[in-house]
Amino acid sequence: MSRIDRRALLSLLSASALLPTACPARAQEEWPARPVTIIVPFAPGSSSDIVARALSGPMSQAIGKPVVVENRPGATGELGARAVIRSPADGHTLMHAPISTWAINVALRPNLGYDPVKQLAGLSQTVRTPNVLVVNPAQVPANDLTSLVAWLKANRASYSTSGVGSSDHLTMEMFKQLTGTDIAHVPYSGGAPATTDLIAGNVQLSFQNLGSIAPQIADGRVKAILITAESRHRLLPNLPTGVEAGLRDLVVYSWQALGGPAGLPPALGQRIQAQAAAALRSPEVTRRMDEIGFEVVASTPAEFVAFQANEIARWKRVVEAGNIAPA
């Protein structure tokens, strides 16, 4: 081999040795290289869908690529979650889902077909909203917690929810455990039919998200007893919290979170979270969230991991104490 050939070979080998370290850096710098898809594991019009579509606009403008919301409903979020898990961990497929998909399913369903802790990378709790305990004013004479509990212990009653394992379902189960009351559960396919039957008098009470039930409270079709927020809410300033009413542990929020498949590089996850947080805190999105009763949280990945662990443990206790079975 000539001296020139040896030099050429050494040069080629040296260049090849640099490639493995150069490629990952270049791939990360290129995010997003194509449109980003946010899978929502519930139907269009659900709260997780509304929030995802609200943040997708400003996020798309900021990153310079389309952010597309895709609905994959089924099995209380499991079908959409599994689709995300099977996706490459490159930041181009994300998931925006509610408390049930990220936490309650683990507590309620022993044969769950995915693990939201090990198989998903949680990036941010995006928004939250408290629940409001409401009653049918024509059937329930109570005006506060004390009189309601007394009435429940003297009468047979039922409550409506948006489905087994929903935030409003487990909030009422916690309420029953804290008050020693026995109320029959009547699950529906969403918050709207659950509220309709409450107004019609087919059930006597319900916990519903603040944003969805506020109009019915305002026009007197339902009567509010308490709110599960940490403090009183500006939409219902005269309504006491559960803690004020005497239920120390009844602080509950229905929340949403953004994440992706496990294996998402931490630096990329932080970059995605920062973009999502900026979109959520933009004036137009904050205003939209406020209109529907949601508070923007935009937590960091580390904050969400700790929060999720606490939520899973909390709802496991409620499910076990109430001997609650999945539908």
N, C-alpha and C positions, 0 to 999 in steps of 0.2 A: 504493500500500500504506500502511495507517495505521501510526501509531507503535506501536500495540499489536501489530499483525501482525508488524512488524519485530522487536519484542522477543521475540515468541513463536518466530519463526524462528531468531533468534540463540541462544535458549535451547536449542532442539531440536538445532541443529548442534553446540553445545558439548557437550551430553550424548552425542551420537553419537560425537564424537571420543574420548571416554573409553572406549568399549566395547572396542576391540581390546586395550588393555592390561589391562582388568579381567577379561576372559573367561579367558585362560590361567591367571591366578593363581587364579581361582575353581575352574577345572577341576582344578588340581593340589591344592588344599586338599581337594577332595572325594574323593581317592583313599583307599580304594577306594569307588567309587560303586555297585558291584555285586559279586557273587562273583568271586573270583580263581581262575583255572584254572592248575594246574601240569601241563603236558604231560610225561609220561614216555615217551620213545620206545622203550620196551621193555615186555615183558609183565608182568602182575601177578606179584609174588613176586620179581622181579629186585632186585638190591641198590639200584639207583637208585629203584625203586618203593618199597621198604621205607623208605628214608631220607626220600623225599618225603612219604609218609603219616605218618611219625613227626613231622616238623616242621609238617605242615599243621594239626594240632590246636591246639597252643599259639599258632601264628601267627594262626589264625582267631580265637581268643579275644582276642588282643591288638588286632587291627585291626577287630573288630566285624562282619566279613563272612565268609561261608563261604569256605574255601580247599579247592577240589576237585581231586583228582588224576585225570587222564585219561590212559589208556594208549593210545599210538599206535605200536605196534611195527612194525618192518619196515626192511630195508636197513641194518642196523647203526646204526639211529638216524636215518637220513636222512629217513624219512617224517614222523616227529614234528618234527624240526628244521625242515623246510620248512613245516609247519603253523604253527609259531611265527613264522617269518619273515614269513608272510603276514598275521599278526595286527597290529592297531593297537598302536603303541608307547605305550600308556597305562598299563602296569603291571597290566592285568587278565588277560593271558596270559603265563605264564612257562614255562620249561623246566628240568627237573632231569634231568641225563643224566651218563653216565660218561665216562671218559677217551677211549673210542673216538669218541664223537660230537663231543667238544670238541677233540680233538687227533690221535688216531691215524688217523682217516679221511683227514685231509689228507695225511698221510705215505704212506698205503697206496693210496689210490684217486685216480689222476690225473684221472678224469672225474667227480669228486664233484659232486653236484647242488646243493650249497650251500656257502657259505663261513662257517665258524664264527667267523671274525675280523671280516669286513666286514659280514656280514648278521645277526649276533647280538651282543647286548651282554652280555658275561659280568659277573656281579655278585659271585660268591663261590665259591671252592672250599669246599664244605660239609664233606666228610669224606674220610678216606683210610684205606687199610689196606695193609700190606705183603703180599707174596707169600711163600710158603714152598716150598722145593724139597723134594719128597717122592719116595720110591722105594718099589717093591714089595719088602718085606723078604724074601720067599721067593725072589726072582729076582736081586736086587742085593745082593751081600755087603758093599758099602761102608758105612762108618759116618761118613765125613767127606769133605770136598771132594777131598783128595788121592787117596784110594783110589777115589772115584767117578770122577774123571777118568781114572785109570789103567784102571779097568774099562771105561769107555766107549770108550777107544781100543783095547781088546782085544776088544770084543764089539759086535755089532750090536744097536741099541736103538731104541726109539720112545718118543715122549712124547705125552700127551693134553693137549688144551686145550679151553676153552669156545667156541672158534671162531676162524676166521681174523681177525686184526686185534685180538683181545682182548688185555688186559694180560698174561695168562699166556702167550699165544703169543709176543708180542714180548719178554717177559722171558726166555723160553727161547732165543729167537734171539740176544739179547744175550749170554746165558750161553755159547752155542755159539761166538760170535765171541771172547769173552774167554778161553775155555779151549781153542780149537782142536779141538773135538769135532764129530762128525757124527752127528746124531740125527734120525730120521725123524719128521715131524709127522703126528699123527692128530687132526684137528679133530672136535669134537662140537657138539651144539646147546646146550651149557650146561655149567656146572661140575659138576653132579650126575652126568650120564652119563660125563663125563671121569674123575671120581673112581671111579665104579663099575667102569669097565674097568681102571683102574689096580689096584684091589684084586683084580680077577679075574685079573690077570696078562696081559691082552691088550696092555698097554703097560707099560713099565718105570719111567717117571718122569714127573713133572709139576710145574709151578709152580701153586699154587692160593692163593686169598685166605686169609689167616690165619683169619678167622672161620668160613669154610666147612670148612676142613680140620682145625681143632684137635680136634674130637671123634674123628676117625679116627686122629690121631696119639696121642691119649690112650689109645685102646683097642688100639693096636698093629697096626691094619690097614695103616697105612703108616708109613714111617720118615722122619723129618725130617733133612735134611742141613744146611740153612742158611735164614736169613730175610733178606729184602731190605730190612729197616728200617735206619734210621740208628743205632739202638742196640738192644740186646736187649729183648725184649718180656716183660712180666710173665706172660703166659700160657705162655711157653716160655723161662723164664729161663736154662736151660742150653744153649739153641741159639745157636750163633754167628751173627753177621751175615755177609753176603757179604764185607764189608770185612775183618772179623776173619779170615775163612777165606782171604783173599788176593786177592779180586777187588775192586779199588779202586773201580771204577765201578758195581758192582752194588748201587745203592741205588734201589729202584723201589717206587712205591706205586700201587695201583689207586685212583683218586680219582673223586669226583663233584663236579658244579658246578651252580649255579643261575644262570639268566640270562633274557633276554628278547629281543625283536626289536631290531635296530639302530634308532637314533633315539630310544631311551628317554631322556628328559631326565635329565641327571646327578644333579640334586637328587632326583628321584623314584627313580632307581636306588639312590642311597645310602640313601634312606628304606626301600626294600624290603629292601636288604641288612641294614640294622640290625634290622628286624623278624625276618628269617630267622635272623640270628646270635643274637638273643635266644631264639628258639625252640629252636635247636640247643643252646644252652648251658643251657637249662632242665634241672633235675635229672632229670626223667623221660626226656627225649630223650637226654641224655648217658649215663644208665644203660643205655638201650636200645641205643645205639650201642656201648657198651663190651661188652655181652653178645654182640654179633655181630662183634666184632673191629674196629670202626671207631673212629677218633680224630676228634673234632670239630676242624675247622680254622677255619671261618667267616672267611675272609679278606675284605679290602676289595675293591671293584672294581679299584682300581689294582694291588693285589697280584696279583689274579687275571690281569689282562691281561699282566703281566710273566711270571708263572708259565706261562701258556698258551703264550706265544711260545717260551719255553725248552723246553717239552714237545714242541711241534710240531717244533722244530729237532732235538731229541734223537732222536725216533722216525724222522724222515726219514733221519738218519744210519744207524740200525739197519736200516731197510728197504732203503736203497741198498746197504749193505755186504753184506746177506744176499740181495740180489736177490729180495726177497719180492714175490710177486704176489697181488693180491686173489683171493678165491674166485670 
